[in-house]
Structures are given as C-alpha cells and as structure tokens.
Amino acid sequence: MKALYGHENPPSAQDVIEGRLIQIGLRALELGNNVVIDYGLWSRDERSALRQAAADLGAAVELRYFELTPAEQRRRLDQRQAEAPHTTWPMSDEELAEWAANIDIPTPAELDGSEPIDDPPAGFATWNEWRTHRWPPSVF
C-alpha cells in the first residue's frame, strides 16, 4: 500500500489490492501450490468466503489465529516503525484498541476445520458473489 500510495492509506484501494492478491492466491491454488493469506480475515464472513473459495478448488484450509497482547502489538509496531518506516504508518493505541474490538475471533471448531462453512449473508447467492463485493476488482 505505502509503495503505491505514499502517505495516503485509502480504504477502498486496500480492498482492491487485497482482492487482487486473493485472485492470485486462488490461481496459485488451481496450479497446485500452497498459499498463505495473512490479511483480510477479521470477520467470519471473510474467512467463510475464502474457505469456500479454497474448497471450490479442492484445496484444504488450515486456519490459524495468534492472539497478541496489546503490549506485544505495540512493541512489534514500534520496532517496524523504527526499522522500516517506509513500509508502514504510525498507529495509535486507540486505533489498535478500536481495531481489536472489530475482530471476530475464530471459534475452536472453525480453527480445527470441523465447523461447516456458513451460508453467504443475506442478499448474496454465493460466497463468490460476496467475495467480489467485499474485495472489488477496482475502486470505481
């Protein structure tokens, strides 16, 4: 993001970039490669959409969740800001707390793969349709 937008951090552009990276990841799965996605999984719907996309391609999913204390998050962010400020933006403790409150922590059954994938949210016939809405192909 920062390489493309400098000091700007437009949310709509982030969604498009994430969507493009997901498309690349799904293509890599089609070609038989392993893929790691470590962003865009804050909500259960996001995880369900990507789990379904992988399942549609016959790929297995391993979902991992690593909880960090606010102090450890701050330490890591401060280190990244000190060592590579050109790759990140400053983040306040208030922003971190706000974002932490918005994460749907995966259930144990979601993590071990025993929980079925939910149906898409109301208004969407398929997870693919929802995924395209969540991660649009362009900002326009």
C-alpha positions in Angstrom: 0.0 0.0 0.0 2.6 2.5 1.0 4.7 1.8 -2.1 1.6 2.7 -4.2 0.0 5.5 -2.2 2.8 7.1 -0.1 1.4 8.7 2.9 -2.2 8.1 1.9 -4.0 5.0 3.0 -7.3 4.9 1.1 -9.5 2.0 2.4 -11.1 1.4 -1.0 -7.7 0.9 -2.6 -6.7 -1.5 0.1 -9.8 -3.7 -0.6 -8.9 -3.8 -4.3 -5.3 -4.7 -3.6 -6.4 -7.4 -1.2 -8.9 -8.7 -3.8 -6.2 -8.9 -6.5 -3.9 -10.7 -4.1 -6.7 -13.2 -3.3 -7.2 -13.7 -7.0 -3.5 -14.5 -7.4 -3.7 -16.8 -4.4 -6.7 -18.7 -5.8 -4.9 -19.1 -9.1 -1.9 -20.5 -7.3 -4.2 -23.0 -5.6 -5.6 -24.0 -9.0 -2.0 -24.7 -10.1 -1.4 -26.9 -7.0 0.6 -24.5 -4.9 0.2 -23.8 -1.2 -1.0 -20.3 -0.3 -0.8 -18.2 2.9 -3.2 -15.3 3.3 -2.4 -13.3 6.4 -4.8 -10.3 6.0 -8.5 -9.7 5.4 -9.6 -12.4 7.8 -11.0 -10.2 10.6 -14.6 -11.3 10.1 -16.2 -14.7 10.0 -17.7 -13.8 6.6 -14.3 -13.1 5.2 -12.9 -16.4 6.5 -16.0 -18.3 5.2 -15.7 -16.7 1.8 -12.1 -17.7 1.5 -12.6 -21.2 3.0 -15.4 -21.7 0.4 -13.2 -20.5 -2.5 -10.5 -22.9 -1.5 -13.0 -25.8 -1.1 -14.4 -25.0 -4.6 -10.8 -25.6 -5.9 -10.4 -28.8 -3.9 -7.9 -27.2 -1.6 -7.6 -27.9 2.1 -7.6 -24.9 4.5 -5.6 -24.6 7.7 -6.8 -21.6 9.7 -4.5 -20.2 12.4 -5.2 -17.5 14.9 -2.4 -16.0 17.0 -3.5 -13.7 19.8 -1.2 -10.9 20.8 -1.4 -8.7 23.9 -1.8 -5.0 23.3 1.8 -4.6 24.7 3.2 -7.1 22.2 1.4 -5.4 19.3 2.8 -2.1 20.4 6.3 -3.5 20.7 6.1 -5.0 17.2 4.6 -1.9 15.6 7.3 0.3 17.3 10.0 -2.0 16.0 8.6 -2.0 12.5 8.3 1.8 12.6 11.9 2.2 13.8 13.4 -0.3 11.3 11.3 0.2 8.2 9.2 3.3 8.5 8.7 3.4 4.7 6.6 0.2 4.9 4.0 1.3 7.5 2.0 4.1 9.0 2.0 5.2 12.6 -0.8 3.6 14.6 -2.1 4.9 18.0 -3.0 2.7 20.9 -6.6 4.0 20.4 -6.6 2.7 16.8 -5.2 -0.6 17.9 -8.0 -1.0 20.6 -10.7 0.0 18.1 -9.4 -2.5 15.5 -9.1 -5.2 18.1 -12.8 -4.7 19.1 -13.7 -5.3 15.4 -12.2 -8.8 15.1 -14.4 -11.8 15.1 -12.2 -14.3 16.9 -12.4 -17.7 15.2 -14.2 -20.4 17.1 -12.3 -23.6 18.1 -14.3 -25.6 15.6 -13.6 -23.0 12.9 -9.9 -23.4 13.6 -9.9 -27.2 13.6 -12.0 -27.3 10.4 -14.9 -29.2 12.0 -17.3 -26.3 11.7 -19.2 -26.2 8.4 -18.9 -23.0 6.2 -21.8 -20.7 6.8 -24.2 -19.7 4.1 -23.5 -16.4 2.4 -25.0 -13.3 4.1 -28.5 -12.2 3.0 -28.5 -10.6 -0.4 -25.8 -12.8 -1.8 -26.5 -16.1 -3.6 -22.9 -17.4 -3.3 -19.7 -16.8 -1.4 -18.1 -15.9 -4.7 -20.6 -13.1 -5.2 -20.0 -11.8 -1.7 -16.2 -12.1 -2.1 -16.4 -9.9 -5.2 -18.5 -7.4 -3.3 -16.1 -7.4 -0.3 -12.9 -7.2 -2.4 -14.0 -5.3 -5.6 -11.9 -5.6 -8.8 -11.5 -1.8 -8.9 -12.1 1.4 -6.9 -14.6 2.7 -9.5 
